[in-house]
Amino acid sequence: MKKNLLKKEAADFIIARVKNLSVTHQPQWGIMTASEMLFHCNSCNRQILEEGRENKKTQVKQYLLRILALYIAPSFKKNIQGEPEHHTKGKTNDLDFAKYKEEFVGLINQFPLTTRSLTLSHPAFGNISTEEWGIAAYKHMDHHLRQFGL
């Protein structure tokens, strides 16, 4: 079974890993600082948990990418560019690192408590189920924690 942030055990595992992150951690790939990474993850997770969008038609390419990324590939590839709205380079302050980390933990804790459907359309995968959002969110958090060696 795929790890899923909607499951408390998976959320707790992500939280335990992020607790080891410090502002001085350097990325093993990419250009984000630890503060920028947390800010980015928080932005994405807030959007997943809070927003719903009118379902757009899912393209065949998106469906195939979803199957590959969520069910076949063990993890997301390094250096994949995300949506411009979630780019955080130069938009954070390391003095706010503790605040970003606290928000990260709070948002991750919300996933297992979610009782409503997550209806946001994924930019790369199209319309995905709530269960698939849990898998995608876990893989995204895992990707960024691995980026910082955690």
C-alpha positions as CSV (number, residue, x, y, z in Angstrom):
1,M,0.0,0.0,0.0
2,K,1.3,3.5,-0.9
3,K,2.2,5.9,1.9
4,N,-0.5,8.4,2.2
5,L,-0.7,11.7,4.2
6,L,-4.3,11.0,5.0
7,K,-3.0,8.2,7.3
8,K,-1.8,9.3,10.7
9,E,1.3,7.0,10.6
10,A,2.5,8.5,7.4
11,A,1.8,12.1,8.6
12,D,3.7,11.3,11.8
13,F,6.7,9.9,9.9
14,I,6.9,13.1,7.8
15,I,6.7,15.3,10.9
16,A,9.4,13.3,12.7
17,R,11.7,13.8,9.7
18,V,11.0,17.6,9.4
19,K,11.8,18.0,13.1
20,N,15.4,17.3,12.2
21,L,15.5,20.1,9.6
22,S,17.4,23.2,10.6
23,V,17.8,26.5,8.9
24,T,21.4,25.7,8.0
25,H,20.6,22.5,6.1
26,Q,21.8,22.7,2.5
27,P,19.9,21.1,-0.4
28,Q,21.4,18.1,-2.1
29,W,19.8,19.3,-5.3
30,G,17.9,22.4,-6.4
31,I,18.2,26.0,-5.3
32,M,15.7,26.4,-2.5
33,T,16.9,27.1,1.1
34,A,15.3,25.2,3.9
35,S,13.1,28.1,4.7
36,E,12.0,28.4,1.0
37,M,11.3,24.7,0.9
38,L,9.0,24.8,4.0
39,F,7.3,27.9,2.6
40,H,6.8,26.1,-0.7
41,C,5.4,23.0,1.0
42,N,3.1,25.0,3.2
43,S,1.7,26.9,0.1
44,C,1.0,23.7,-1.7
45,N,-0.5,21.9,1.3
46,R,-2.8,24.9,2.2
47,Q,-4.1,24.9,-1.4
48,I,-4.7,21.1,-1.3
49,L,-6.6,21.3,2.1
50,E,-8.5,24.5,1.5
51,E,-9.3,24.9,-2.1
52,G,-11.6,23.1,-4.5
53,R,-11.8,23.8,-8.1
54,E,-14.2,23.0,-10.8
55,N,-13.0,19.8,-12.3
56,K,-11.3,20.3,-15.6
57,K,-11.2,17.5,-18.2
58,T,-8.2,15.2,-17.5
59,Q,-6.0,14.7,-20.5
60,V,-4.8,11.2,-21.4
61,K,-1.2,12.4,-20.8
62,Q,-2.1,13.5,-17.3
63,Y,-3.8,10.2,-16.5
64,L,-0.7,8.3,-17.7
65,L,1.6,10.6,-15.7
66,R,-0.5,10.1,-12.6
67,I,-0.3,6.3,-12.9
68,L,3.5,6.5,-13.4
69,A,4.2,9.1,-10.7
70,L,1.8,7.9,-8.0
71,Y,1.8,4.1,-8.4
72,I,4.9,3.1,-10.3
73,A,7.8,5.5,-9.6
74,P,9.2,5.1,-6.1
75,S,9.7,8.9,-5.7
76,F,9.4,12.1,-7.7
77,K,12.4,13.0,-9.9
78,K,14.9,15.6,-8.7
79,N,14.8,19.2,-10.1
80,I,11.2,19.0,-11.4
81,Q,9.8,22.5,-11.8
82,G,6.5,23.2,-10.0
83,E,3.8,25.6,-10.7
84,P,5.0,29.3,-10.8
85,E,2.5,30.2,-8.1
86,H,4.4,28.0,-5.7
87,H,7.9,29.2,-6.5
88,T,9.4,30.7,-3.4
89,K,13.0,31.7,-4.3
90,G,13.7,35.0,-2.6
91,K,10.2,35.2,-1.0
92,T,11.2,34.1,2.5
93,N,13.2,35.2,5.4
94,D,15.4,32.7,7.4
95,L,14.4,34.6,10.5
96,D,10.9,33.1,10.0
97,F,12.2,29.5,9.7
98,A,10.6,28.4,13.0
99,K,7.3,29.8,12.0
100,Y,7.4,28.0,8.6
101,K,8.3,24.7,10.3
102,E,5.5,25.1,12.9
103,E,3.0,25.7,10.1
104,F,4.4,22.7,8.1
105,V,3.7,20.5,11.1
106,G,0.3,21.9,11.6
107,L,-0.7,21.4,8.0
108,I,0.6,17.8,7.9
109,N,-1.4,17.1,11.1
110,Q,-4.5,18.3,9.2
111,F,-4.3,15.6,6.5
112,P,-5.4,12.6,8.6
113,L,-8.2,14.7,10.1
114,T,-9.6,15.6,6.8
115,T,-13.2,14.4,6.4
116,R,-14.2,16.2,3.2
117,S,-13.2,15.3,-0.3
118,L,-10.1,17.0,-1.7
119,T,-11.3,18.3,-5.0
120,L,-8.5,20.5,-6.2
121,S,-7.4,19.6,-9.8
122,H,-3.7,18.7,-9.9
123,P,-1.8,20.7,-12.5
124,A,0.2,17.6,-13.7
125,F,-2.2,14.8,-12.9
126,G,-5.6,16.3,-13.6
127,N,-8.6,15.4,-11.5
128,I,-7.5,13.0,-8.8
129,S,-9.3,11.4,-5.9
130,T,-8.9,12.3,-2.3
131,E,-6.9,9.1,-1.8
132,E,-4.6,10.1,-4.6
133,W,-4.2,13.5,-3.1
134,G,-2.9,11.8,0.1
135,I,-0.4,9.8,-1.9
136,A,0.7,12.8,-4.0
137,A,1.1,15.0,-0.9
138,Y,3.1,12.3,0.8
139,K,5.4,11.9,-2.2
140,H,5.8,15.7,-2.5
141,M,6.8,16.1,1.2
142,D,9.1,13.0,1.0
143,H,10.7,14.5,-2.1
144,H,11.6,17.8,-0.4
145,L,12.8,16.2,2.8
146,R,15.1,13.9,0.8
147,Q,16.2,17.1,-1.0
148,F,17.6,18.2,2.4
149,G,19.0,14.7,3.3
150,L,16.1,13.8,5.7
